[in-house]
């Protein structure tokens, strides 16, 4: 298990016809890679996440409890195929495409539980909850069914609280320190999906 890339983004206008009330909306979902395996630059992690990263709507992203958004690289193949099929264009997403701060490999939603700790390099984090996609995700992906597809697939990723600030570099190894293991991120996702389909 390792950290493949670290990404950060600024709040910018996000255009799209994926919500009846908005033609353009502010979002920082467009992230740029600031550290990867090819260029493993150290990146400062504060209590609020990756230094220089922004969030447009602090009611749903960011803050202490959602400081870092993690997404497994294993899901990229699913999305490339889905989006290529639905948009009739060849899609090859680059790391950070889901607005995630950490793109990781070797750990999925079925294997990680709320309350688990993740040791990444020298820093430690606590798993807080899944990511709940909204219309901005649809706009970013250029596909009106993207948020629904994220819930259906269970490929949601999850948020971390920062327990220890400092520097981190792409390529850092990840260790999971299990908590009580009552509810996994996959369990949370399924509950949310079922609630939406009642």
Secondary structure as UniProt FT lines:
FT   STRAND          2..8
FT   STRAND          12..15
FT   TURN            20..21
FT   STRAND          24..27
FT   STRAND          32..36
FT   STRAND          42..46
FT   TURN            47..48
FT   STRAND          49..50
FT   TURN            51..52
FT   TURN            58..60
FT   HELIX           64..66
FT   STRAND          68..72
FT   HELIX           73..75
FT   HELIX           76..87
FT   TURN            95..98
FT   STRAND          102..105
FT   TURN            109..111
FT   TURN            114..115
FT   STRAND          117..120
FT   TURN            121..122
FT   STRAND          123..130
FT   HELIX           135..141
FT   TURN            144..145
FT   HELIX           146..153
FT   STRAND          158..162
FT   STRAND          166..169
FT   TURN            170..171
FT   STRAND          173..177
FT   HELIX           185..196
//
